[in-house]
């Protein structure tokens, strides 16, 4: 054998070995991404808003105030989102408290749902994606990419309340499992729990519209699917916080946020009880856009003309995430376009290099 080749081969093996060792430093084998549509950073970090409780946007103000209002913002947010301000704050990281100078934002110029989800899932804001219409997304998304990687084939799934997600994730091209709206789930050998959920969602009436499934069904479909099929990348998209806000029903907005926090607590408890997921799974929670704050009526809305609706938040917990809790002041802004590449790095992949378009860089503080 050529002497140069003999010398060169160990060098290759050494570099490869270092790369493998570098990947082995991360314990994450699975990622669950959850979005709470239109959930404001203000409620996440400050709890319930007194002005809104005492406004025409809240029904039964006395009862809502007794349930959600406390003088301290730290106590208010703990009452509204107990999982966020116990388990997440103690063992994970929360970004986006602008009162502390920590900033999370969408990079797209539109500040509403489809452009926000496109940015989050494809890693870049695309000016062509400028409506919520049911148009198939031309951009390759993270889930589509991961589903084609060795060891992840058929191990990627998405469940969502809003029926536009098959278009956002382009299920026709991607071949992903995208179960949305009140679409029944039809798979071989489904558990009795999944079969029952099909029946229940068809027999229920969503209070927010025929195109939106109640979040409780989206959650239970996701959880039961995880139990039976063990996906390695799961995306769960809730919707009702945004719907109740648009409807101007602050009382329902608060109640739904609290219920979704309880679902997240139950999800994390399941993850940590299943040997397939326990201590090997990172949970990332965020939203697709923010909402307005002033004037008071602006909380109902968002979009390019609504000041502050680009402001968001992100939470993360997992085996590689340092327990830093609420992140403090930083010159750096966390952008949603960074999350896709971050998830791929956690899974030992490189979406940025393979996506065919520019993506945001990974958020290293999630795992360092």
C-alpha positions as CSV (number, residue, x, y, z in Angstrom):
1,X,0.0,0.0,0.0
2,X,1.2,3.5,-0.7
3,X,2.9,5.0,2.4
4,X,1.1,8.3,2.0
5,X,-2.2,6.5,1.9
6,X,-1.3,4.5,5.1
7,X,-0.5,7.8,6.9
8,X,-3.6,9.5,5.4
9,X,-6.2,6.8,6.4
10,X,-5.6,7.2,10.2
11,X,-5.9,10.9,9.8
12,X,-9.3,10.4,8.1
13,X,-10.3,8.0,10.9
14,X,-9.2,10.5,13.5
15,X,-11.2,13.3,12.0
16,X,-14.2,11.1,11.6
17,X,-13.8,9.8,15.2
18,X,-13.7,13.4,16.5
19,X,-16.8,14.3,14.5
20,X,-18.6,11.2,16.0
21,X,-17.4,12.1,19.5
22,X,-18.6,15.6,19.0
23,X,-22.0,14.3,18.0
24,X,-22.1,11.9,21.0
25,X,-21.7,14.8,23.4
26,X,-25.4,15.6,22.8
27,X,-27.8,13.3,24.5
28,X,-30.8,14.4,22.4
29,X,-32.2,11.7,20.1
30,X,-35.7,13.1,19.8
31,X,-37.3,16.6,19.6
32,X,-40.8,17.7,20.2
33,X,-41.7,21.2,18.9
34,X,-44.9,22.8,20.2
35,X,-46.4,26.2,19.1
36,X,-49.1,28.2,20.8
37,X,-50.6,30.3,18.1
38,X,-50.5,34.1,18.9
39,X,-49.7,33.7,22.5
40,X,-48.2,37.0,23.7
41,X,-44.9,37.4,25.5
42,X,-46.7,39.8,27.9
43,X,-48.8,37.0,29.4
44,X,-46.0,34.5,29.4
45,X,-43.7,36.8,31.5
46,X,-46.1,39.1,33.2
47,X,-49.2,36.9,33.7
48,X,-52.7,38.3,33.2
49,X,-53.2,42.0,32.2
50,X,-55.2,44.0,34.7
51,X,-56.4,46.5,32.1
52,X,-57.7,43.7,29.9
53,X,-59.4,41.9,32.8
54,X,-61.2,45.1,33.7
55,X,-62.2,45.9,30.1
56,X,-65.1,44.9,27.9
57,X,-62.9,42.1,26.6
58,X,-63.4,40.1,29.8
59,X,-66.7,38.4,30.8
60,X,-67.3,37.9,34.5
61,X,-64.5,40.2,35.5
62,X,-64.7,39.5,39.2
63,X,-64.3,35.7,38.9
64,X,-61.5,36.1,36.3
65,X,-59.7,38.6,38.5
66,X,-59.9,36.3,41.5
67,X,-58.5,33.4,39.5
68,X,-55.7,35.2,37.6
69,X,-54.9,38.5,39.2
70,X,-52.1,38.9,41.8
71,X,-50.1,42.1,42.5
72,X,-46.7,40.4,41.6
73,X,-46.0,39.6,38.0
74,X,-44.0,36.5,39.2
75,X,-47.0,35.2,41.0
76,X,-49.5,36.0,38.2
77,X,-47.5,34.2,35.6
78,X,-47.1,31.2,37.9
79,X,-50.9,31.0,38.3
80,X,-51.5,31.3,34.6
81,X,-48.7,29.0,33.4
82,X,-47.6,26.7,36.3
83,X,-45.6,24.3,34.2
84,X,-43.6,27.2,32.6
85,X,-42.8,28.8,35.9
86,X,-41.9,25.6,37.8
87,X,-40.5,22.8,35.6
88,X,-39.4,24.9,32.6
89,X,-37.9,27.8,34.7
90,X,-36.1,25.4,37.0
91,X,-34.8,22.9,34.5
92,X,-34.8,24.7,31.1
93,X,-34.6,28.2,29.5
94,X,-37.1,30.9,28.6
95,X,-36.3,33.6,26.1
96,X,-38.2,36.8,25.3
97,X,-38.8,38.8,28.5
98,X,-38.4,42.2,27.1
99,X,-38.8,43.7,30.5
100,X,-35.4,42.2,31.3
101,X,-33.9,43.2,27.9
102,X,-34.1,39.7,26.5
103,X,-35.5,39.6,23.0
104,X,-37.1,37.0,20.7
105,X,-38.7,38.0,17.4
106,X,-39.9,36.8,14.0
107,X,-37.7,38.0,11.1
108,X,-40.5,38.0,8.5
109,X,-42.2,41.3,7.8
110,X,-45.8,40.2,8.0
111,X,-46.2,39.1,11.6
112,X,-49.1,36.6,11.1
113,X,-49.5,32.9,11.0
114,X,-48.4,31.3,7.6
115,X,-45.4,33.5,7.2
116,X,-44.5,32.9,10.8
117,X,-44.8,29.1,10.5
118,X,-42.8,29.2,7.2
119,X,-40.0,31.0,9.0
120,X,-40.0,28.7,11.9
121,X,-40.1,25.5,9.9
122,X,-38.0,26.4,6.9
123,X,-35.4,28.5,8.6
124,X,-35.9,31.7,6.7
125,X,-38.5,34.4,6.1
126,X,-39.8,34.3,2.5
127,X,-41.5,37.4,1.1
128,X,-43.5,35.2,-1.3
129,X,-45.3,33.7,1.7
130,X,-47.5,36.6,2.4
131,X,-51.0,35.3,3.1
132,X,-52.8,32.6,5.1
133,X,-54.3,31.2,1.9
134,X,-54.2,27.5,1.3
135,X,-51.3,27.6,-1.1
136,X,-48.6,24.9,-1.1
137,X,-45.4,26.1,0.4
138,X,-42.6,26.0,-2.2
139,X,-39.9,25.8,0.5
140,X,-38.4,22.6,1.9
141,X,-39.1,22.5,5.6
142,X,-37.2,20.9,8.5
143,X,-39.6,18.0,9.0
144,X,-39.4,17.1,5.4
145,X,-35.6,17.1,5.5
146,X,-35.4,15.1,8.7
147,X,-37.9,12.5,7.5
148,X,-35.5,11.6,4.6
149,X,-32.5,11.1,6.8
150,X,-31.3,7.6,7.8
151,X,-32.9,6.5,11.1
152,X,-35.7,9.1,10.8
153,X,-37.7,7.6,7.9
154,X,-41.3,7.5,8.9
155,X,-40.4,8.8,12.3
156,X,-41.5,12.4,11.8
157,X,-45.1,13.6,12.3
158,X,-47.2,16.7,12.8
159,X,-50.6,17.3,14.4
160,X,-52.2,20.7,14.3
161,X,-55.5,22.4,15.1
162,X,-55.5,24.7,12.1
163,X,-56.3,23.1,8.7
164,X,-53.8,25.1,6.7
165,X,-50.8,23.1,7.9
166,X,-51.0,20.5,5.1
167,X,-50.2,23.5,2.8
168,X,-47.6,25.0,5.1
169,X,-45.7,21.7,5.3
170,X,-46.6,20.8,1.7
171,X,-47.7,17.2,2.5
172,X,-48.2,16.5,-1.2
173,X,-44.5,17.0,-1.9
174,X,-43.0,16.1,1.5
175,X,-44.9,12.9,2.1
176,X,-45.1,13.8,5.8
177,X,-47.8,12.7,8.1
178,X,-49.7,16.0,8.7
179,X,-53.0,15.6,10.6
180,X,-54.8,18.9,10.8
181,X,-58.2,20.4,11.4
182,X,-60.9,17.7,11.9
183,X,-59.1,15.4,9.5
184,X,-59.4,11.7,10.7
185,X,-56.2,9.8,11.3
186,X,-56.2,6.6,9.1
187,X,-53.2,4.4,9.8
188,X,-52.7,0.6,10.0
189,X,-53.3,-1.1,13.3
190,X,-54.2,2.1,15.1
191,X,-54.8,1.9,18.9
192,X,-58.3,2.0,20.2
193,X,-57.4,5.4,21.7
194,X,-56.7,6.9,18.3
195,X,-59.8,5.3,16.8
196,X,-61.9,6.8,19.5
197,X,-60.4,10.3,19.0
198,X,-61.5,10.1,15.3
199,X,-65.0,9.6,16.5
200,X,-65.0,12.2,19.2
201,X,-63.6,15.0,17.1
202,X,-66.3,14.4,14.5
203,X,-69.0,14.5,17.2
204,X,-67.7,17.7,18.7
205,X,-68.3,21.3,17.7
206,X,-65.4,23.7,17.8
207,X,-66.3,27.1,19.4
208,X,-63.8,28.9,17.1
209,X,-64.8,27.7,13.6
210,X,-65.2,24.7,11.4
211,X,-61.6,24.9,10.1
212,X,-60.1,24.6,13.6
213,X,-59.9,21.5,15.7
214,X,-60.1,22.0,19.5
215,X,-56.5,21.9,20.9
216,X,-57.4,19.1,23.4
217,X,-58.0,16.8,20.4
218,X,-54.8,17.9,18.7
219,X,-52.9,17.2,21.9
220,X,-54.4,13.8,22.6
221,X,-53.9,12.7,18.9
222,X,-50.2,13.7,19.4
223,X,-49.7,11.9,22.7
224,X,-51.4,8.7,21.6
225,X,-49.5,8.7,18.4
226,X,-46.2,9.1,20.3
227,X,-47.2,6.2,22.6
228,X,-47.9,3.9,19.7
229,X,-45.5,4.9,16.9
230,X,-42.6,6.6,18.7
231,X,-41.7,9.4,16.3
232,X,-38.3,11.0,16.8
233,X,-39.4,14.5,15.6
234,X,-42.9,15.6,16.5
235,X,-44.5,18.9,15.8
236,X,-47.7,19.9,17.7
237,X,-49.4,23.1,16.7
238,X,-52.1,24.6,19.0
239,X,-54.4,27.3,17.8
240,X,-57.1,28.4,20.2
241,X,-55.2,31.2,22.0
242,X,-55.1,33.1,18.8
243,X,-58.7,32.5,18.0
244,X,-60.0,33.7,21.3
245,X,-57.8,36.8,21.1
246,X,-59.2,37.7,17.7
247,X,-62.6,37.2,19.1
248,X,-61.8,39.7,21.8
249,X,-62.5,37.1,24.6
250,X,-59.7,37.7,27.1
251,X,-61.3,35.4,29.6
252,X,-61.2,32.5,27.2
253,X,-57.7,33.5,26.1
254,X,-56.4,33.2,29.6
255,X,-58.3,29.9,30.3
256,X,-57.0,28.3,27.1
257,X,-53.4,29.4,27.8
258,X,-53.7,27.7,31.2
259,X,-55.1,24.5,29.7
260,X,-52.3,24.4,27.1
261,X,-49.8,24.8,29.9
262,X,-51.4,21.8,31.6
263,X,-51.2,19.8,28.4
264,X,-47.5,20.7,28.1
265,X,-47.0,19.5,31.7
266,X,-48.7,16.2,30.9
267,X,-46.6,15.9,27.7
268,X,-43.3,16.4,29.6
269,X,-44.4,13.9,32.3
270,X,-45.1,11.4,29.5
271,X,-41.8,12.0,27.8
272,X,-39.9,11.5,31.1
273,X,-41.9,8.3,31.8
274,X,-41.3,6.5,28.5
275,X,-37.9,4.8,28.2
276,X,-37.8,5.7,24.5
277,X,-38.0,9.4,25.3
278,X,-36.8,9.8,28.9
279,X,-33.6,11.9,29.2
280,X,-33.2,11.7,25.4
281,X,-35.8,14.3,24.2
282,X,-35.7,18.1,23.9
283,X,-39.0,20.0,24.1
284,X,-39.1,23.4,22.4
285,X,-42.2,25.6,22.9
286,X,-42.8,28.9,21.0
287,X,-45.4,30.8,19.0
288,X,-45.8,32.0,15.4
289,X,-46.1,35.8,16.1
290,X,-46.9,38.2,18.9
291,X,-49.8,40.6,19.4
292,X,-50.2,44.3,20.0
293,X,-50.3,46.0,23.4
294,X,-51.2,49.7,22.9
295,X,-53.8,50.9,22.4
296,X,-55.6,48.3,24.5
297,X,-57.6,47.0,21.6
298,X,-54.4,46.1,19.8
299,X,-54.0,42.9,21.9
300,X,-56.7,41.3,19.6
301,X,-54.6,41.8,16.5
302,X,-51.2,41.3,14.9
303,X,-49.6,42.0,11.5
304,X,-47.2,44.4,9.9
305,X,-49.3,47.5,11.0
306,X,-49.6,46.3,14.6
307,X,-46.7,47.5,16.7
308,X,-45.0,44.8,18.8
309,X,-46.6,41.9,17.0
310,X,-43.1,40.7,15.9
311,X,-42.2,40.2,19.6
312,X,-42.3,36.6,20.6
313,X,-40.9,34.1,23.2
314,X,-39.2,30.6,23.2
315,X,-38.9,28.0,25.9
316,X,-36.7,24.9,25.8
317,X,-36.0,22.0,28.1
318,X,-34.0,18.8,27.5
319,X,-31.0,16.7,28.4
320,X,-28.5,19.0,26.7
321,X,-30.1,22.3,27.8
322,X,-28.3,24.1,30.7
323,X,-30.8,25.0,33.4
324,X,-30.5,28.8,33.2
325,X,-34.2,29.6,33.6
326,X,-35.4,33.0,32.6
327,X,-32.8,34.5,30.3
328,X,-31.6,38.0,31.1
329,X,-30.5,41.0,29.0
330,X,-28.6,40.2,25.8
331,X,-27.4,42.2,22.8
332,X,-28.4,39.3,20.6
333,X,-31.9,38.8,19.4
334,X,-33.2,35.3,19.1
335,X,-35.0,34.9,15.7
336,X,-37.4,32.2,14.8
337,X,-35.5,31.5,11.6
338,X,-32.8,30.0,13.8
339,X,-34.9,27.3,15.4
340,X,-35.0,24.9,12.4
341,X,-31.2,24.6,12.2
342,X,-31.0,24.3,16.0
343,X,-33.4,21.3,16.0
344,X,-31.4,19.7,13.2
345,X,-28.1,20.1,15.2
346,X,-29.7,18.6,18.3
347,X,-30.6,15.6,16.2
348,X,-27.0,15.4,14.8
349,X,-28.0,16.8,11.3
350,X,-27.3,19.9,9.3
351,X,-30.4,21.3,7.7
352,X,-28.7,24.6,6.9
353,X,-26.3,22.9,4.4
354,X,-29.0,20.6,2.9
355,X,-32.0,22.8,2.7
356,X,-31.2,24.5,-0.6
357,X,-31.8,28.0,0.8
358,X,-30.3,30.3,3.5
359,X,-31.3,29.5,7.0
360,X,-30.7,31.1,10.4
361,X,-27.7,29.8,12.5
362,X,-28.3,27.5,15.4
363,X,-29.0,28.8,18.9
364,X,-26.0,27.4,20.7
365,X,-27.2,28.4,24.2
366,X,-29.9,25.7,23.8
367,X,-27.2,23.1,24.3
368,X,-24.1,24.8,25.6
